[in-house]
Amino acid sequence: LVNNIVNYFSFYSVLYFLRKSIKIGSLVIICPNGQTYKVGDEKCEMSKIVTVRVYDWNFFQSVALEYDLGLAKSFILGEWGLVEDNDASDKLLFLFYLFV
């Protein structure tokens, strides 16, 4: 479960925004509690699917308050990371495109 009320509302706000915004590609979010959410185009090709593992619920608060800057800051703080594969650098770049 989400660890506090601010992170709870931040989580659902970010998830709602991503569901409405991502039209090309797909984003899979693995939460700290292990739950998985997929947003975006269900029929996109594998190269356009980015899987993110969130380690800290504060990630959602950072993104909700500061959007792409919050995404970058929370990455530096280690609150999330990409699930490893051969195209990790390309997928990180594509993830930022999803947020633009």
Stockholm file with secondary structure:
# STOCKHOLM 1.0

chainA/1-100         LVNNIVNYFSFYSVLYFLRKSIKIGSLVIICPNGQTYKVGDEKCEMSKIVTVRVYDWNFFQSVALEYDLGLAKSFILGEWGLVEDNDASDKLLFLFYLFV
#=GR chainA/1-100 SS CCSSHHHHHHHHHHHHHHHHHCCSSEEEEECTTSCEEEEECTTCCGGGEEEEEECCTHHHHHHHHHHHHHHHHHHHTTSEEECCCTTHHHHHHHHHHHHC
#=GC SS_cons         CCSSHHHHHHHHHHHHHHHHHCCSSEEEEECTTSCEEEEECTTCCGGGEEEEEECCTHHHHHHHHHHHHHHHHHHHTTSEEECCCTTHHHHHHHHHHHHC
//
